[in-house]
Amino acid sequence: MPLPDQAQRIAIGSRIHELACLADTKAGQDVLAEAYRGSQRPRCLCATGGVEMYVGRRGTTYYLARMPGSGMLHDAVCPSVE
């Protein structure tokens, strides 16, 4: 189980990223844009095997969101549980 102070990690393809870097950097936004256009779903690594998420877009900003109804699949301390 991750500790609350650990960064949320997201797998996209064969690479693992910290959520903050995806959301807050140009390089991270480029990774999310590519995932948005592609067919691979990002996976939150808070639980064994990961939990599928999706990439959304508001204007020119890309973001990660949990799949509807998947909150209970995330670890209890994961920010995506809520």
N, C-alpha and C positions, 0 to 999 in steps of 0.2 A: 504494500500500500504506500503511495507516495506521501511524503510529508507536506503540510500546507505551504511551506516556504520553497518547495521545489517548483521549477518552471514547468508549465504544461507542455508536454512534448507531443508533436504531431508527425505521423508518418505520411509522406506523400510519395508514392512510387517506392523507390528503394532508399530514399533519404529521410532523415529525421530532423525536424526543425523545432525550435522553441516557438510557441505561439506568439509571444511578444515580438519576436523578430519578424514573423510573417505579417503581423498586423502593422508594425511601426517602421519598417524599412522599405526602401524602394526595391531592393532585391527580394524581400519577402513578398511584397505586392506582386512582383513579376512571377514568383512561384505560384501564388494563389491564382493569378490571371491564367496561367497555363493550366492549372488544375480545373479551373472554371470551364475552360474550352475543351478539356480532355474528358476521358471517360473513367479515370481512376478516382475513387473516393478517398479523401483523406481519412486517417484513422487516429483517434485520440488514443494515446498509449497508457492511459490510466489503469486499464484492465488488461489482463492476459489476452492476447490476440487482438487487442485494440477494439475500438468502437467506431463504426462508420459515422462520418460527419459529412456535411456538404459545404460547398463554397457558394456564397451569395455575393451580390454586388449591389451597392447603392451609389449611383453616379459613377465616379471613377475609382471608388474604394471597394476593395474585395475584403470579405470577412469570412470566418469559419463559424458555423452554427451546428448544433447537434441535430440529428435527425428527429423528426417528430416522434414522440413516445419512447425515446431512447434514454431519457434521463436516468432511469433506474439501472441501466447497464454500465454507467460510469461509476468509478470509485466514489465513495461517499465524500471524500475530500477534494474531488476534481471540480474545478470551476464550472464545467459543463453539466454538472448534475442538476443545476437549477435552471 
